[in-house]
Amino acid sequence: MNANPKLMFSLRTKLVVFISLVIVGVCSGLSWFLVRQQADSLNNSLVDHGLNLVRYLAHNSRYSLITQDTDSLRRILEGALSVEEVVYVIALDPQGHPIVALTKGELTEPRHASRSSGLPLYPPASLAQEILSASSEGPTMTVFTTVGQNYEIVSNRGKAGSMPSNLTQPGETIYDFALPIRGRPPEYSLLGPLSLELQEAPQHQEGRNPISQIYGIIQIGFTNSLMRQSLNTTIWNVAVITLFIILIGITSTTLLANQIITPVRRLATVAGRIAEGDLSSPVIPESHDEVGQLTTSINQMTTSLRQREKAISTYVETITRQVSQLATLNQTGVAITSTLNVEKLLSTVLQLLVENLGFVRMVLVFFDSQQQTGTISQVTGISKEMEAQAKQIQIPILDNGGIDAQLLIHGKSVLAPNLEKVADRMNPHTLQICREVGVVSFVAAPLKSQNRILGYLGADRGAHPCTQEDLDLLMTIANHVSIAIDNASSYKKLEQLNLTLEQRVQDRTQALEEANERLREHDRLRSMFVSTVSHELRTPMTSMKGLVENMLDGLTGELTDRQTFYLDRVKHNIERLTRMSNELLDLSRIEGGGMQLSRLPLSVKDLATEAVDTLQPVAREKSLSLTVQLESGIPEISGDRDKLHQVVTNLVNNAIKFTKPGGEITLDGRLRNDGMVQISVKDTGRGIPPKELPHIFERFYRGESVGVESRGAGLGLAISKSLVELHGGQIWVDSNPGEGSCFYFTLPIQPQPSS
């Protein structure tokens, strides 16, 4: 991956472009605003001038228009025509016909505002008729454009002073101002025209409206060509000033960007070299602003990076050494787990440690706690002759402060930087061997396992002194070796134990088979007893039930209420005993394998309806709602009709038993995606406590929350579970105390015949 990708746009370019766009946007917006304000001001001034002039002419030419004095009208209108913006002035009679019409002609050279008197310019004749037909008494303004002899209305006639909405039409734009002259009809007297002023507008008589009459219309046309020239001059000046400001702003922005970005570029170059690993290029600060502070920070960062690089190199060396040690420990662990032969194990481990951890020689000493002696078991790094001599040494272990006692009695490790300084604490035989092989410094760690000291492990680095790090490493290795030795010893003991364990297992197995045979015989006798007792009990109970029913029917005479009550209780308990006998008989058949299923195609709807119809009277006695809700399209199932009827009846009967009056019981059925039909019996009864849910399908289990009067033999649900499982289904329950219970069971559908 490229560490320094080529920049498409530099920071300098982005900064200059952004600030330039801001300057251009602000200047352009202000220029547009000024031009728009100037255009509105000129337009308003033109409208105000036109309105004032038309009012002035209407006032001064009123009597001349009434008397149709054309000379006076012409003089007045010529004065108005001398105004630079005025193009035409017209005085119209009450019928809209021109009395006096003056014009400067059409615009021939827009640039110099030259007009040709030979091409007269007048407003459309229809404007006069619109003014005469309008009810407004004030001045009106109409804006239209002229292209040759063609006219196009831009702004329709409206109230005086209203502004046109669009002045960008081609050709010359004319503002036509018109004011109708209204008043009462003059009342001429013998004085003639001289009395006109006195008679023209008499006071209104009380209760009478003055009669308004149009005497004529004064129409003045103003051109916007001069306004356009002025506006164009303004636009040109504003554009030049705006462009000048934009150029100055962009130039200043560029200079400022250069002043800011140049030091940043130098910092970026240095940062790139730092990223490539060159930490020898300091940057000289050229200012005391933020860039100068950043330069100083980069120099400090470079110094810190050099120091960290040196520290990292040291850490890498340490980590490399530790990784090598960990690899050796891993190999040691593999060797430990690969064999349980102690001699082979120890020889392999010591050889690995010498080859990979830098130790020159290693020794393994075993400790006999009963004899209080130490024996050298393994030595590596010395000659065969010296090794044989070392293995013959018997080291007596006495608690006299020696190194052997410190290791094998007190279990403490030893770091001896100098052999001669600890020579007085060593066994003479081992000291002599150490001197002969050239040991100058050594470390030793005890082998401890399960609070027992098995021996110790010693090592040296030849001519190099040993350190605390060497001791820590050796202690870690000693822990692994001690575990390996302990495992090997345990394996030997386990082998000896296995020799006697097989015989004991055979003896126990034979005894267990004999006990199982006795249990099977006991179970067979129990089942036979239960079956016999159940059969024997059914006959007397049937007889007793018949006798009690005869007494209740009055065959033995009239009974008192108390006698009837006791006989009802006797009948109820006889029926209960009969059910218990039947359940015991069914259980005996199921456990003895004598329960045979007569599988036939069976309709779930018929099965559910038959069970509900049977128990509907019992439900009505307790004021319970018992309904069937089956999903449409359920296929036939394969099962024993009587056995499944027993399951459904048992579940519905339990729901009736444990649901309070006014509750609801629903029998539901649907086809699942796995090809099984799921049937459920849901009630709104008392529910089952969570601690009883795992046991309700067990034989002879009766819940603690069930009253004594509602308890049975505890076999109904166990038999239902066995019957459902015999059909290849499952049964389970969901229940919450106080919210009711819902028992579910599944049955396989009838297999479809292959075509």
C-alpha positions in Angstrom: 0.0 0.0 0.0 1.4 3.4 -0.9 2.1 5.4 2.2 2.2 8.7 0.5 -0.6 8.8 -2.2 -0.5 11.6 -4.7 -2.9 14.4 -3.8 -5.5 15.4 -6.3 -6.0 18.8 -4.7 -3.6 20.3 -2.2 -4.6 22.1 0.9 -3.5 25.4 -0.7 -5.7 24.9 -3.7 -8.7 23.9 -1.4 -8.1 27.0 0.8 -7.8 29.4 -2.2 -10.8 27.9 -4.0 -13.0 28.0 -0.9 -12.2 31.6 0.1 -12.4 32.7 -3.5 -15.9 31.1 -3.9 -16.9 32.9 -0.7 -15.6 36.2 -2.0 -17.3 35.7 -5.4 -20.5 34.7 -3.8 -20.7 37.6 -1.3 -19.6 40.2 -3.9 -22.0 38.8 -6.5 -24.9 38.8 -4.0 -24.2 42.4 -2.9 -23.8 43.5 -6.5 -27.1 41.9 -7.4 -28.8 43.5 -4.4 -27.4 47.0 -5.3 -28.5 46.6 -8.9 -31.9 45.4 -7.9 -32.3 48.3 -5.4 -31.2 50.8 -8.1 -33.6 49.3 -10.6 -36.5 49.5 -8.1 -35.5 53.0 -7.1 -35.4 54.2 -10.8 -38.7 52.4 -11.6 -40.4 54.0 -8.5 -39.0 57.4 -9.4 -40.4 57.0 -13.0 -43.8 56.0 -11.7 -43.9 58.8 -9.2 -42.8 61.3 -11.9 -45.5 60.0 -14.3 -48.3 60.2 -11.7 -47.3 63.7 -10.6 -47.1 64.9 -14.1 -50.4 63.4 -15.2 -52.1 65.0 -12.2 -50.5 68.3 -12.9 -51.6 68.3 -16.6 -55.1 67.2 -15.6 -55.4 70.1 -13.2 -54.0 72.7 -15.6 -55.8 71.5 -18.7 -59.1 70.9 -17.0 -60.9 74.0 -18.4 -59.1 74.0 -21.7 -60.3 70.4 -22.1 -63.8 71.2 -21.2 -63.9 74.1 -23.6 -61.8 72.1 -26.1 -59.4 75.0 -26.4 -56.8 73.3 -28.6 -54.3 76.1 -28.5 -54.1 76.2 -24.8 -54.0 72.4 -24.6 -51.2 72.2 -27.1 -49.1 74.7 -25.1 -49.7 72.8 -21.9 -49.0 69.5 -23.6 -45.8 70.8 -25.4 -44.5 71.7 -22.0 -45.0 68.2 -20.7 -43.5 66.8 -23.9 -40.3 68.6 -23.2 -39.6 66.3 -20.3 -36.9 63.9 -21.4 -38.6 60.7 -20.4 -42.0 61.7 -22.0 -42.7 60.0 -25.4 -46.2 61.2 -26.1 -48.9 63.4 -24.5 -52.6 63.1 -25.6 -55.8 64.9 -24.6 -58.9 63.0 -25.4 -62.6 64.1 -25.5 -65.3 62.2 -23.5 -65.7 59.8 -26.4 -62.0 58.8 -26.4 -61.1 60.8 -29.6 -57.8 62.7 -29.5 -58.2 66.5 -29.3 -54.5 67.2 -29.1 -51.8 64.4 -29.6 -48.1 65.1 -29.5 -45.3 62.5 -29.8 -41.6 62.3 -30.2 -41.8 59.2 -32.4 -40.4 55.8 -32.2 -37.0 55.0 -30.8 -34.5 54.5 -33.7 -31.2 54.4 -31.9 -31.6 53.0 -28.4 -28.0 53.7 -27.6 -28.3 57.5 -28.1 -32.0 57.7 -27.3 -32.7 59.1 -30.8 -36.3 59.2 -32.1 -37.9 59.8 -35.5 -40.8 62.2 -35.6 -41.8 60.6 -38.9 -42.7 57.4 -37.0 -45.3 58.5 -34.5 -45.7 56.5 -31.3 -49.1 56.4 -29.5 -50.7 54.0 -27.1 -53.2 51.4 -28.3 -56.6 53.0 -28.9 -58.3 50.4 -26.7 -56.7 51.9 -23.6 -58.9 55.0 -23.8 -62.0 52.9 -24.0 -61.0 50.8 -21.0 -60.4 54.0 -19.0 -63.8 55.5 -20.0 -65.6 52.3 -19.0 -63.8 51.9 -15.7 -65.2 53.3 -12.4 -61.9 54.5 -11.0 -61.5 58.2 -10.6 -57.8 58.2 -9.8 -54.9 57.9 -12.2 -54.1 54.6 -13.9 -50.9 53.1 -15.2 -50.5 50.6 -18.0 -47.2 49.2 -19.1 -46.7 47.9 -22.7 -43.9 47.2 -25.1 -43.6 48.3 -28.7 -41.8 46.4 -31.5 -42.5 48.4 -34.6 -46.3 48.9 -34.8 -47.0 45.9 -32.5 -48.1 46.4 -28.9 -48.0 43.9 -26.1 -49.5 44.7 -22.7 -47.0 43.8 -19.9 -49.0 45.1 -16.9 -52.8 45.5 -17.1 -54.4 48.8 -16.0 -54.7 48.9 -12.3 -54.5 51.3 -9.4 -52.2 54.2 -9.8 -48.7 53.4 -8.5 -48.8 49.6 -9.0 -45.6 48.1 -10.3 -45.3 45.9 -13.4 -44.1 42.4 -12.7 -41.9 41.9 -15.8 -39.8 44.6 -17.6 -37.7 42.2 -19.6 -39.9 42.2 -22.7 -38.2 42.9 -26.1 -38.6 46.3 -27.7 -39.2 49.6 -25.9 -41.2 49.6 -22.7 -43.7 52.5 -22.3 -45.4 53.5 -19.0 -48.8 55.0 -19.9 -50.3 57.2 -17.2 -53.9 58.3 -17.7 -56.3 60.4 -15.6 -59.9 60.9 -16.5 -61.2 64.5 -15.7 -64.6 64.2 -14.0 -67.1 66.7 -12.5 -70.7 68.0 -12.6 -72.0 69.5 -15.9 -71.3 73.3 -16.1 -74.3 75.7 -15.6 -73.8 78.5 -18.1 -75.1 81.9 -17.2 -75.2 85.1 -19.0 -71.6 85.7 -18.0 -70.5 83.0 -20.4 -67.3 81.2 -20.0 -66.1 83.6 -17.4 -68.6 82.2 -14.9 -67.4 78.6 -15.5 -65.2 78.4 -12.5 -67.9 79.7 -10.2 -70.7 77.5 -11.6 -68.7 74.3 -12.2 -68.6 72.9 -8.8 -71.4 74.2 -6.6 -72.0 73.0 -3.1 -73.9 69.7 -2.9 -77.3 70.2 -1.9 -78.3 68.2 1.2 -79.7 64.8 0.4 -78.6 64.8 -3.2 -75.6 63.0 -4.9 -73.5 65.0 -7.4 -73.6 63.8 -11.0 -70.1 62.7 -12.0 -69.3 63.2 -15.7 -66.1 62.6 -17.7 -64.9 65.7 -19.6 -61.9 64.1 -21.1 -58.7 62.1 -20.5 -55.1 63.2 -20.2 -52.7 60.4 -21.3 -48.9 60.6 -20.9 -46.4 58.0 -22.1 -43.0 57.6 -20.3 -40.2 55.5 -21.8 -37.8 53.4 -19.7 -35.0 53.7 -22.2 -33.2 56.4 -20.2 -33.8 54.3 -17.0 -32.3 51.3 -18.8 -29.3 53.4 -19.8 -28.8 54.6 -16.3 -29.3 51.1 -14.9 -26.8 49.7 -17.5 -24.3 52.3 -16.4 -24.8 51.3 -12.8 -24.5 47.6 -13.7 -21.3 48.3 -15.5 -19.8 50.3 -12.7 -20.9 47.7 -10.1 -19.5 44.9 -12.2 -16.2 46.6 -12.6 -16.0 47.3 -8.8 -17.1 43.8 -8.0 -14.5 42.3 -10.3 -11.8 44.5 -8.9 -12.8 43.5 -5.3 -12.9 39.8 -6.3 -9.4 40.0 -7.9 -8.0 41.8 -4.8 -9.6 39.2 -2.5 -8.3 36.2 -4.5 -4.8 37.7 -4.7 -4.8 38.4 -0.9 -6.2 34.9 -0.3 -3.4 33.4 -2.5 -0.7 35.3 -0.7 -2.1 34.4 2.7 -2.4 30.7 1.7 1.2 30.7 0.6 2.3 32.2 3.9 0.3 29.6 5.8 0.7 26.5 3.6 4.5 26.8 2.8 5.6 26.0 6.4 2.9 23.3 6.5 4.3 21.8 3.3 7.8 21.7 4.8 6.3 20.0 7.9 4.5 17.5 5.7 7.8 16.7 3.9 9.6 16.1 7.2 6.6 14.0 8.4 6.9 11.9 5.3 10.6 11.3 5.9 9.7 10.4 9.6 7.0 8.0 8.3 9.7 6.4 6.1 11.9 5.9 9.1 14.3 8.9 8.7 14.4 10.5 12.2 17.5 12.7 11.5 15.9 15.7 9.8 14.9 18.4 12.3 12.8 21.3 11.3 13.8 24.9 12.2 10.8 26.9 13.5 10.4 30.2 11.5 7.6 31.7 13.5 6.0 31.7 17.0 2.4 31.1 15.8 0.6 27.8 15.8 2.8 26.5 12.9 5.9 27.3 14.9 4.5 25.5 17.9 3.6 22.5 15.6 7.2 22.5 14.3 8.6 22.4 17.8 6.2 19.6 18.7 7.3 17.6 15.6 11.0 18.1 16.7 10.1 16.8 20.1 8.2 13.9 18.6 11.2 13.0 16.4 13.4 12.9 19.5 10.9 10.8 21.4 10.6 8.5 18.4 14.3 8.0 18.3 14.3 7.1 21.9 11.4 4.8 21.5 13.0 3.2 18.5 16.0 2.4 20.6 13.8 1.1 23.4 11.7 -1.0 20.9 14.9 -2.5 19.6 15.8 -3.5 23.1 12.3 -4.8 23.7 12.4 -6.8 20.4 15.6 -8.5 21.5 14.0 -9.3 24.8 10.8 -10.5 23.2 12.8 -12.6 20.7 14.6 -14.3 23.6 11.4 -14.8 25.5 9.7 -16.2 22.4 12.6 -18.7 22.0 12.1 -19.6 25.7 8.4 -20.0 25.2 9.0 -22.2 22.1 11.3 -24.3 24.2 8.8 -24.6 27.0 6.2 -25.6 24.4 8.5 -28.3 23.0 9.1 -29.4 26.6 5.4 -29.6 27.2 4.9 -31.7 24.1 7.7 -34.0 25.1 6.2 -34.3 28.6 2.8 -35.2 27.2 4.2 -37.6 24.6 5.6 -40.2 26.9 5.3 -41.5 30.4 8.7 -43.2 30.5 10.6 -41.2 33.2 14.1 -41.9 31.9 13.3 -41.1 28.3 11.3 -38.1 29.4 14.0 -36.5 31.5 16.7 -37.1 28.9 14.7 -35.5 26.2 13.7 -32.5 28.3 17.3 -31.7 29.5 18.6 -32.0 25.9 15.9 -29.5 24.6 16.8 -27.0 27.4 20.5 -27.1 26.7 20.0 -26.7 22.9 17.5 -23.8 23.0 17.9 -21.8 26.2 21.7 -21.2 26.3 22.5 -23.4 29.2 25.8 -25.3 28.9 25.1 -28.0 31.5 22.1 -29.2 33.4 21.6 -31.8 36.2 18.6 -33.5 37.7 18.7 -34.7 41.3 16.1 -37.0 42.8 15.3 -36.8 46.6 14.5 -39.9 48.6 12.5 -38.5 51.6 12.7 -41.8 53.5 16.4 -42.2 53.2 17.1 -38.5 53.3 19.5 -38.8 50.3 19.8 -37.2 46.9 20.8 -39.1 43.8 21.9 -37.6 40.4 19.5 -39.0 37.8 20.3 -37.1 34.6 23.3 -34.9 33.6 23.9 -33.3 30.2 26.7 -31.2 28.8 29.6 -33.3 30.3 31.5 -36.4 29.1 30.2 -39.9 29.5 32.9 -40.8 32.1 32.1 -37.7 34.2 28.4 -38.5 33.9 28.9 -42.1 35.1 31.0 -40.8 38.0 28.3 -38.2 39.0 25.5 -40.7 39.0 27.3 -42.8 41.6 27.3 -40.0 44.2 24.9 -40.4 47.1 24.3 -36.9 48.7 23.2 -37.1 52.4 20.6 -34.3 53.0 21.1 -32.7 56.4 19.5 -29.5 57.6 22.8 -27.8 58.2 22.3 -24.7 56.1 23.8 -26.2 53.0 22.6 -25.6 49.4 21.2 -29.2 49.1 19.2 -28.7 52.3 17.9 -25.3 51.1 16.6 -27.0 47.9 15.4 -30.4 49.1 14.2 -29.7 52.6 13.1 -26.0 52.5 12.1 -26.0 48.8 13.9 -22.7 48.1 15.6 -21.9 44.8 19.3 -20.9 44.7 21.2 -18.3 42.6 25.0 -18.6 43.0 26.8 -15.8 41.0 30.2 -17.2 42.0 30.9 -20.9 42.7 33.7 -20.3 45.2 31.6 -18.0 47.4 29.2 -20.9 48.1 31.8 -23.7 48.1 31.5 -24.1 51.9 27.8 -24.9 51.6 28.1 -27.6 48.9 28.7 -31.3 49.1 32.4 -32.0 48.6 31.8 -34.6 45.8 29.5 -32.4 43.8 31.9 -29.4 44.4 34.8 -31.4 43.0 32.8 -32.3 39.8 31.7 -28.7 39.3 35.3 -27.5 39.5 36.5 -30.2 37.1 33.9 -29.3 34.4 34.5 -25.6 34.7 31.3 -24.3 36.5 31.8 -20.7 37.6 28.1 -19.8 38.4 24.9 -21.8 38.6 21.2 -21.7 39.4 19.0 -24.4 40.9 15.2 -24.8 41.4 13.4 -27.4 43.5 10.9 -29.9 41.9 7.7 -29.6 43.9 4.4 -31.3 43.3 1.4 -31.6 45.6 3.4 -30.2 48.6 6.1 -32.8 48.0 9.7 -32.1 47.0 10.8 -34.6 44.3 14.3 -33.2 43.8 15.9 -30.2 42.1 17.1 -29.0 38.7 20.4 -27.2 38.3 22.0 -25.4 35.3 24.9 -23.1 34.4 26.0 -21.0 31.4 29.7 -21.9 31.3 31.9 -18.9 31.5 29.0 -16.5 31.7 27.5 -15.7 35.1 23.9 -16.7 35.8 21.2 -14.0 36.5 17.9 -13.7 38.2 16.2 -14.1 34.7 17.9 -17.5 34.4 16.6 -18.5 37.8 13.0 -17.4 36.9 13.2 -19.4 33.7 14.6 -22.5 35.4 11.8 -22.3 38.1 9.2 -22.3 35.3 10.9 -25.3 33.7 11.1 -27.0 37.1 7.4 -26.7 37.5 6.8 -28.5 34.2 9.3 -31.2 35.0 7.9 -31.9 38.4 4.4 -32.3 36.9 5.8 -34.7 34.3 7.6 -36.7 37.0 4.5 -36.8 39.2 2.3 -37.8 36.2 4.7 -40.6 35.3 4.7 -41.9 38.9 0.9 -41.7 39.0 0.7 -43.6 35.7 2.8 -46.4 37.2 0.5 -46.6 40.2 -2.5 -46.5 37.9 -1.2 -49.5 35.9 -0.8 -51.4 39.1 -4.3 -50.4 40.2 -5.8 -51.5 36.8 -4.4 -55.0 37.3 -6.7 -55.5 40.3 -9.5 -53.3 39.1 -10.5 -55.5 36.1 -11.1 -58.5 38.4 -13.1 -56.4 40.8 -15.2 -55.0 37.9 -16.0 -58.5 36.8 -17.0 -59.5 40.3 -19.2 -56.4 40.6 -20.7 -56.9 37.2 -21.7 -60.5 38.0 -23.3 -59.3 41.3 -25.1 -56.6 39.5 -26.5 -59.0 36.9 -27.8 -61.2 39.7 -29.4 -58.2 41.4 -31.0 -57.2 38.1 -32.4 -60.6 37.6 -33.9 -60.5 41.1 -35.4 -57.1 40.4 -36.9 -58.3 37.1 -38.5 -61.2 38.9 -39.8 -58.9 41.6 -41.2 -56.5 39.0 -42.9 -59.4 37.3 -44.4 -60.6 40.5 -45.5 -57.0 41.4 -47.2 -56.6 38.0 -48.9 -60.0 38.4 -50.1 -59.0 41.9 -51.4 -55.6 40.7 -53.2 -57.3 37.8 -54.7 -60.0 40.0 -55.8 -57.5 42.7 -57.3 -55.2 40.1 -59.3 -58.0 38.6 -60.4 -59.2 42.0 -61.4 -55.7 43.2 -63.5 -54.9 40.1 -66.1 -57.6 40.8 -67.0 -56.6 44.4 -66.8 -52.9 43.6 -69.2 -53.4 40.7 -71.6 -55.3 43.0 -71.3 -52.6 45.7 -71.9 -49.9 43.1 -75.0 -51.6 41.9 -76.4 -52.1 45.5 -75.7 -48.4 46.3 -77.4 -47.3 43.1 -80.5 -49.5 44.0 -80.7 -48.0 47.4 -80.4 -44.5 45.9 -83.2 -45.4 43.4 -85.5 -46.3 46.3 -85.6 -50.0 45.9 -85.0 -50.6 49.6 -87.4 -47.9 50.8 -87.4 -44.2 51.2 -84.1 -42.7 52.3 -83.5 -39.7 54.5 -81.4 -36.8 53.3 -78.5 -37.8 55.5 -78.6 -41.4 54.2 -78.7 -40.2 50.6 -75.7 -38.0 51.3 -73.7 -40.9 52.7 -74.7 -43.2 49.9 -73.6 -40.6 47.3 -70.2 -40.4 48.9 -70.0 -44.2 48.9 -70.8 -44.3 45.2 -68.3 -41.5 44.4 -65.5 -43.4 46.2 -66.5 -46.8 44.6 -66.2 -45.1 41.2 -62.9 -43.6 42.3 -61.6 -47.1 43.3 -62.8 -48.5 40.0 -60.9 -45.8 38.1 -57.8 -46.5 40.2 -58.1 -50.3 39.5 -58.5 -49.7 35.8 -55.4 -47.4 35.8 -53.4 -50.0 37.8 -54.4 -52.7 35.3 -53.5 -50.5 32.3 -50.2 -49.6 33.9 -49.5 -53.3 34.5 -50.2 -54.1 30.9 -48.0 -51.3 29.6 -45.1 -52.2 31.8 -45.4 -55.9 31.0 -45.5 -55.3 27.3 -49.0 -56.6 27.0 -50.6 -53.4 25.7 -51.3 -53.9 22.0 -52.4 -51.1 19.7 -55.0 -51.6 17.0 -53.9 -48.9 14.6 -56.6 -47.7 12.1 -57.1 -44.4 10.2 -58.8 -42.1 12.6 -60.4 -38.6 12.2 -59.1 -36.1 14.7 -62.5 -34.2 14.6 -64.4 -37.4 15.4 -62.0 -38.2 18.3 -62.3 -34.7 19.8 -66.1 -34.5 19.3 -66.7 -37.9 20.9 -64.6 -37.0 24.0 -66.2 -33.6 24.4 -69.7 -34.9 24.0 -69.0 -37.5 26.7 -67.8 -35.0 29.2 -70.1 -32.1 28.3 -72.7 -33.0 31.0 -69.9 -33.0 33.7 -68.7 -29.6 32.5 -72.2 -28.1 32.5 -72.7 -29.3 36.1 -69.6 -27.1 37.1 -70.8 -24.2 34.8 -67.8 -24.7 32.5 -67.5 -23.8 28.8 -66.1 -26.8 26.9 -65.5 -26.1 23.2 -63.6 -27.7 20.3 -61.5 -25.5 17.9 -59.9 -27.5 15.2 -57.9 -26.3 12.2 -59.5 -27.1 8.9 -57.9 -29.6 6.6 -56.3 -31.8 9.3 -55.6 -35.3 7.7 -56.4 -38.5 9.4 -54.1 -39.9 12.0 -53.0 -43.5 12.5 -53.9 -44.8 16.0 -55.9 -46.9 18.4 -59.3 -45.2 18.8 -60.0 -46.5 22.3 -56.5 -45.7 23.6 -56.5 -42.2 22.2 -60.0 -41.6 23.4 -58.7 -42.5 26.9 -55.9 -40.0 26.5 -58.2 -37.1 25.4 -60.8 -38.0 28.0 -58.2 -38.1 30.8 -56.8 -34.6 29.9 -60.3 -33.0 29.5 -61.4 -34.7 32.8 -58.4 -33.3 34.6 -59.1 -29.8 33.2 -62.7 -30.0 34.4 -61.5 -31.2 37.8 -59.1 -28.3 38.4 -61.1 -25.4 36.8 -63.3 -23.3 38.9 -67.0 -22.7 37.9 -67.3 -20.2 35.1 -64.0 -21.1 33.5 -63.3 -22.2 29.9 -61.8 -25.4 28.5 -60.7 -25.5 24.8 -59.7 -28.6 22.8 -57.6 -27.4 19.9 -55.9 -29.2 16.9 -53.6 -28.3 14.0 -51.2 -29.8 11.5 -47.5 -29.0 12.2 -44.8 -28.5 9.5 -43.0 -31.8 10.6 -46.0 -33.9 9.5 -47.4 -34.4 13.1 -50.8 -33.5 14.3 -50.7 -31.4 17.5 -53.7 -31.6 19.9 -54.0 -29.4 23.0 -56.3 -29.1 26.0 -56.3 -25.6 27.5 -58.1 -24.5 30.7 -58.3 -21.4 32.8 -57.9 -23.3 36.1 -55.5 -22.9 39.0 -52.4 -23.9 37.1 -49.4 -26.0 38.2 -46.5 -24.7 40.3 -43.2 -24.6 38.4 -41.5 -27.1 40.9 -44.2 -29.7 40.1 -44.0 -29.5 36.3 -41.0 -31.9 35.9 -42.8 -34.6 37.9 -46.5 -34.6 36.8 -46.0 -37.4 34.2 -44.3 -39.7 36.8 -46.1 -42.7 38.1 -47.9 -42.4 41.5 -47.0 -38.6 41.6 -49.7 -36.4 43.2 -49.0 -32.7 43.4 -48.8 -31.0 46.8 -51.0 -28.2 45.5 -53.9 -30.6 44.7 -56.6 -30.9 47.4 -57.2 -34.3 49.0 -60.6 -34.6 47.5 -59.2 -34.1 44.0 -56.3 -36.5 44.3 -56.3 -39.8 42.4 -53.8 -42.6 42.2 -51.3 -40.5 40.3 -51.4 -42.7 37.2 -53.6 -40.9 34.7 -51.0 -38.7 33.2 -48.3 -41.4 33.4 -50.7 -43.8 31.4 -51.5 -41.0 28.9 -47.8 -40.3 28.4 -47.1 -44.1 27.8 -50.0 -44.3 25.3 -48.9 -41.2 23.3 -45.4 -42.5 23.2 -46.6 -46.0 22.0 -48.2 -44.1 19.1 -44.9 -42.4 18.3 -45.8 -39.0 19.7 -44.8 -36.7 22.6 -46.7 -35.1 25.4 -45.8 -31.9 27.4 -47.4 -29.1 29.4 -47.2 -25.3 29.8 -48.6 -23.8 32.9 -48.5 -20.7 35.1 -50.1 -20.6 38.6 -53.3 -18.7 38.5 -53.4 -18.6 34.7 -54.4 -22.1 33.8 -52.6 -25.0 32.0 -52.3 -26.3 28.5 -51.5 -30.0 27.8 -50.1 -30.8 24.3 -49.5 -34.1 22.6 -48.6 -35.0 19.0 -49.6 -38.0 16.8 -48.3 -39.1 13.4 -50.7 -38.7 10.4 -51.9 -41.7 8.4 -49.3 -42.5 5.7 -50.6 -41.8 2.2 -50.7 -44.9 -0.2 -48.0 -44.6 -2.9 -49.4 -44.1 -6.4 
